[in-house]
Structure formats: C-alpha cells, structure tokens
C-alpha cells in the first residue's frame, strides 16, 4: 500500500469536498469555491466520488443543480453545465480533496501523489 493508494482512498471516502476550482471552467463560472462541499446533485445525495463523477459525466452537458455550502454558511443551490473535454469526458472543473474534518484523514494529508 502506497501513500498514493491511501490518498485515493481518502478522496473516495470523503466525497464532495472541493479542494480546488479550475479557472475558466463551468464550475468557476457557476461560482463554486474551494472549500465548499457538494451535498446533492439534482436533489439526490451521493455516497462516493465515483457516484459524483458519474452524475457529472453522464449529464451530457445539460444543466445540473448542486446543493453546496461552505463551513458555517447556509446551503445554496448552484446550476452548472459540464463541458466536454478533449478526451471526450464531461467535466465541471473541480478537484476533490479530503476536508480537514474527514474522519479518515491521516497525519500525512499534505502528501502529494505524482
């Protein structure tokens, strides 16, 4: 088991936390911010990062509604339409990470996989 395996596992077990919003993407245009958590998409909660990715990818670019919040802020709805990347996959432009309060987060959370 490598540190990259551990990091990938953490990201899957604490889905919905936005570590980074990529500039000039649908997520940035919709107003998503780093540090927010996505709680539901089109009114449906999800339990894994794979579920969230699947919803975005299968949207085919149609508008999807996300219920999001920042710590200590009210939840809000945003609408975003995924964009087809050159690899043919629909993405919104966020990177998932492990939130500081993630119960699965080890002391080495600053490790970076390359």
C-alpha atoms as an extended CHARMM CRD file, in Angstrom:
* protein
*
       114  EXT
         1         1  UNK       CA              0.0000000000        0.0000000000        0.0000000000  PROA      1               0.0000000000
         2         2  UNK       CA              1.4960000000        3.3160000000       -1.0720000000  PROA      2               0.0000000000
         3         3  UNK       CA              0.7420000000        6.8160000000        0.1310000000  PROA      3               0.0000000000
         4         4  UNK       CA             -0.9700000000        7.4600000000       -3.2230000000  PROA      4               0.0000000000
         5         5  UNK       CA             -3.2890000000        4.4880000000       -2.6030000000  PROA      5               0.0000000000
         6         6  UNK       CA             -4.1420000000        5.9240000000        0.8130000000  PROA      6               0.0000000000
         7         7  UNK       CA             -4.8070000000        9.3940000000       -0.6240000000  PROA      7               0.0000000000
         8         8  UNK       CA             -7.0380000000        7.9720000000       -3.3580000000  PROA      8               0.0000000000
         9         9  UNK       CA             -8.9680000000        6.0050000000       -0.7460000000  PROA      9               0.0000000000
        10        10  UNK       CA             -9.4860000000        9.0980000000        1.4110000000  PROA      10              0.0000000000
        11        11  UNK       CA            -10.8090000000       11.0950000000       -1.5390000000  PROA      11              0.0000000000
        12        12  UNK       CA            -13.3260000000        8.3690000000       -2.3260000000  PROA      12              0.0000000000
        13        13  UNK       CA            -14.4660000000        8.0650000000        1.3030000000  PROA      13              0.0000000000
        14        14  UNK       CA            -14.9920000000       11.8240000000        1.8300000000  PROA      14              0.0000000000
        15        15  UNK       CA            -16.6900000000       12.7830000000       -1.4450000000  PROA      15              0.0000000000
        16        16  UNK       CA            -17.9880000000       16.1920000000       -2.3670000000  PROA      16              0.0000000000
        17        17  UNK       CA            -15.2930000000       18.3640000000       -0.8220000000  PROA      17              0.0000000000
        18        18  UNK       CA            -13.9200000000       20.8320000000       -3.3800000000  PROA      18              0.0000000000
        19        19  UNK       CA            -10.2100000000       21.2890000000       -2.9130000000  PROA      19              0.0000000000
        20        20  UNK       CA             -9.7180000000       23.4510000000       -5.9960000000  PROA      20              0.0000000000
        21        21  UNK       CA            -11.8130000000       25.0940000000       -8.7000000000  PROA      21              0.0000000000
        22        22  UNK       CA            -10.0110000000       25.2820000000      -12.0330000000  PROA      22              0.0000000000
        23        23  UNK       CA            -10.0720000000       28.7190000000      -13.6600000000  PROA      23              0.0000000000
        24        24  UNK       CA            -12.1870000000       29.2880000000      -16.7840000000  PROA      24              0.0000000000
        25        25  UNK       CA            -14.3160000000       26.1770000000      -16.2420000000  PROA      25              0.0000000000
        26        26  UNK       CA            -18.0560000000       25.7060000000      -15.8100000000  PROA      26              0.0000000000
        27        27  UNK       CA            -17.5500000000       25.3560000000      -12.0400000000  PROA      27              0.0000000000
        28        28  UNK       CA            -15.7470000000       28.6950000000      -11.8350000000  PROA      28              0.0000000000
        29        29  UNK       CA            -18.3940000000       30.3910000000      -13.9760000000  PROA      29              0.0000000000
        30        30  UNK       CA            -21.1490000000       28.9670000000      -11.7440000000  PROA      30              0.0000000000
        31        31  UNK       CA            -19.4780000000       30.3630000000       -8.6310000000  PROA      31              0.0000000000
        32        32  UNK       CA            -18.2620000000       27.1690000000       -6.9550000000  PROA      32              0.0000000000
        33        33  UNK       CA            -15.4540000000       27.8690000000       -4.4800000000  PROA      33              0.0000000000
        34        34  UNK       CA            -12.6350000000       25.8760000000       -2.9550000000  PROA      34              0.0000000000
        35        35  UNK       CA            -13.5970000000       24.6260000000        0.4850000000  PROA      35              0.0000000000
        36        36  UNK       CA            -17.2290000000       24.0540000000       -0.3950000000  PROA      36              0.0000000000
        37        37  UNK       CA            -18.8780000000       20.6860000000       -0.0990000000  PROA      37              0.0000000000
        38        38  UNK       CA            -21.3340000000       19.3270000000       -2.6630000000  PROA      38              0.0000000000
        39        39  UNK       CA            -24.1800000000       17.6050000000       -0.7960000000  PROA      39              0.0000000000
        40        40  UNK       CA            -26.5200000000       16.6260000000       -3.6160000000  PROA      40              0.0000000000
        41        41  UNK       CA            -26.8470000000       16.7810000000       -7.3800000000  PROA      41              0.0000000000
        42        42  UNK       CA            -30.2870000000       17.2760000000       -8.9400000000  PROA      42              0.0000000000
        43        43  UNK       CA            -31.7930000000       16.6880000000       -5.4990000000  PROA      43              0.0000000000
        44        44  UNK       CA            -30.0770000000       13.3370000000       -4.9850000000  PROA      44              0.0000000000
        45        45  UNK       CA            -27.3350000000       12.7530000000       -2.4080000000  PROA      45              0.0000000000
        46        46  UNK       CA            -24.3740000000       10.5860000000       -3.3640000000  PROA      46              0.0000000000
        47        47  UNK       CA            -22.0450000000        8.4800000000       -1.2690000000  PROA      47              0.0000000000
        48        48  UNK       CA            -18.8370000000        8.1400000000       -3.2740000000  PROA      48              0.0000000000
        49        49  UNK       CA            -16.6550000000       10.2370000000       -5.5220000000  PROA      49              0.0000000000
        50        50  UNK       CA            -17.3350000000        7.7480000000       -8.3050000000  PROA      50              0.0000000000
        51        51  UNK       CA            -21.0770000000        8.4480000000       -7.9350000000  PROA      51              0.0000000000
        52        52  UNK       CA            -20.5000000000       12.1980000000       -8.2190000000  PROA      52              0.0000000000
        53        53  UNK       CA            -18.1860000000       11.8180000000      -11.2140000000  PROA      53              0.0000000000
        54        54  UNK       CA            -20.6890000000        9.5190000000      -12.8920000000  PROA      54              0.0000000000
        55        55  UNK       CA            -23.5150000000       12.0210000000      -12.4790000000  PROA      55              0.0000000000
        56        56  UNK       CA            -21.4510000000       14.8370000000      -13.9830000000  PROA      56              0.0000000000
        57        57  UNK       CA            -20.1090000000       12.6860000000      -16.8160000000  PROA      57              0.0000000000
        58        58  UNK       CA            -23.5000000000       11.2630000000      -17.7320000000  PROA      58              0.0000000000
        59        59  UNK       CA            -25.1170000000       14.7180000000      -17.7580000000  PROA      59              0.0000000000
        60        60  UNK       CA            -24.0210000000       15.1300000000      -21.3590000000  PROA      60              0.0000000000
        61        61  UNK       CA            -23.6140000000       18.8530000000      -20.7890000000  PROA      61              0.0000000000
        62        62  UNK       CA            -27.1660000000       19.5090000000      -19.5770000000  PROA      62              0.0000000000
        63        63  UNK       CA            -27.5680000000       21.8500000000      -16.6340000000  PROA      63              0.0000000000
        64        64  UNK       CA            -27.3490000000       20.1350000000      -13.2470000000  PROA      64              0.0000000000
        65        65  UNK       CA            -28.2460000000       21.6570000000       -9.8860000000  PROA      65              0.0000000000
        66        66  UNK       CA            -25.9100000000       21.1940000000       -6.9340000000  PROA      66              0.0000000000
        67        67  UNK       CA            -26.6090000000       21.8110000000       -3.2640000000  PROA      67              0.0000000000
        68        68  UNK       CA            -23.3790000000       23.2240000000       -1.8010000000  PROA      68              0.0000000000
        69        69  UNK       CA            -22.0990000000       25.0210000000        1.2630000000  PROA      69              0.0000000000
        70        70  UNK       CA            -19.0280000000       26.4250000000        2.9570000000  PROA      70              0.0000000000
        71        71  UNK       CA            -18.3710000000       25.6880000000        6.6270000000  PROA      71              0.0000000000
        72        72  UNK       CA            -20.5720000000       27.9530000000        8.7800000000  PROA      72              0.0000000000
        73        73  UNK       CA            -22.6470000000       29.1150000000        5.8010000000  PROA      73              0.0000000000
        74        74  UNK       CA            -26.1490000000       28.2720000000        4.6490000000  PROA      74              0.0000000000
        75        75  UNK       CA            -26.5430000000       25.7590000000        1.8670000000  PROA      75              0.0000000000
        76        76  UNK       CA            -27.2100000000       27.1840000000       -1.5570000000  PROA      76              0.0000000000
        77        77  UNK       CA            -28.1410000000       25.8180000000       -4.9490000000  PROA      77              0.0000000000
        78        78  UNK       CA            -25.9930000000       26.4600000000       -7.9920000000  PROA      78              0.0000000000
        79        79  UNK       CA            -26.5470000000       25.3650000000      -11.5680000000  PROA      79              0.0000000000
        80        80  UNK       CA            -23.6690000000       24.2380000000      -13.7420000000  PROA      80              0.0000000000
        81        81  UNK       CA            -23.3750000000       22.6160000000      -17.1630000000  PROA      81              0.0000000000
        82        82  UNK       CA            -20.4470000000       20.2650000000      -17.6670000000  PROA      82              0.0000000000
        83        83  UNK       CA            -18.1990000000       20.8650000000      -20.6650000000  PROA      83              0.0000000000
        84        84  UNK       CA            -16.8290000000       18.1070000000      -22.8830000000  PROA      84              0.0000000000
        85        85  UNK       CA            -13.0500000000       17.9560000000      -22.5830000000  PROA      85              0.0000000000
        86        86  UNK       CA            -10.7290000000       16.9570000000      -25.4390000000  PROA      86              0.0000000000
        87        87  UNK       CA            -10.7250000000       13.4160000000      -24.0090000000  PROA      87              0.0000000000
        88        88  UNK       CA            -14.4810000000       13.2770000000      -24.6490000000  PROA      88              0.0000000000
        89        89  UNK       CA            -15.4940000000       13.2750000000      -20.9610000000  PROA      89              0.0000000000
        90        90  UNK       CA            -17.8390000000       15.8570000000      -19.4650000000  PROA      90              0.0000000000
        91        91  UNK       CA            -16.2870000000       17.7380000000      -16.5210000000  PROA      91              0.0000000000
        92        92  UNK       CA            -17.1570000000       20.8270000000      -14.4850000000  PROA      92              0.0000000000
        93        93  UNK       CA            -13.6180000000       21.7520000000      -13.3840000000  PROA      93              0.0000000000
        94        94  UNK       CA            -13.2390000000       20.8970000000       -9.7010000000  PROA      94              0.0000000000
        95        95  UNK       CA            -10.6580000000       18.8240000000       -7.8830000000  PROA      95              0.0000000000
        96        96  UNK       CA            -11.8230000000       16.6950000000       -4.9820000000  PROA      96              0.0000000000
        97        97  UNK       CA             -9.9010000000       16.5460000000       -1.7420000000  PROA      97              0.0000000000
        98        98  UNK       CA            -10.2840000000       15.4940000000        1.8610000000  PROA      98              0.0000000000
        99        99  UNK       CA            -11.8160000000       18.1200000000        4.1450000000  PROA      99              0.0000000000
       100       100  UNK       CA             -9.9980000000       18.9460000000        7.3780000000  PROA      100             0.0000000000
       101       101  UNK       CA            -12.7190000000       17.2170000000        9.4130000000  PROA      101             0.0000000000
       102       102  UNK       CA            -12.6250000000       13.9920000000        7.3780000000  PROA      102             0.0000000000
       103       103  UNK       CA            -12.5170000000       11.1060000000        9.8730000000  PROA      103             0.0000000000
       104       104  UNK       CA            -10.2810000000        9.1110000000        7.5390000000  PROA      104             0.0000000000
       105       105  UNK       CA             -7.6480000000       11.8240000000        7.2320000000  PROA      105             0.0000000000
       106       106  UNK       CA             -4.2000000000       10.6680000000        8.4440000000  PROA      106             0.0000000000
       107       107  UNK       CA             -1.4790000000       12.9710000000        9.7200000000  PROA      107             0.0000000000
       108       108  UNK       CA              0.2400000000       12.8800000000        6.3410000000  PROA      108             0.0000000000
       109       109  UNK       CA             -2.5320000000       14.6510000000        4.4300000000  PROA      109             0.0000000000
       110       110  UNK       CA             -0.0430000000       17.0660000000        2.9110000000  PROA      110             0.0000000000
       111       111  UNK       CA              1.4840000000       14.2670000000        0.8590000000  PROA      111             0.0000000000
       112       112  UNK       CA              1.0940000000       14.7660000000       -2.8420000000  PROA      112             0.0000000000
       113       113  UNK       CA              0.8540000000       11.9780000000       -5.3550000000  PROA      113             0.0000000000
       114       114  UNK       CA              2.6920000000       12.4210000000       -8.6050000000  PROA      114             0.0000000000
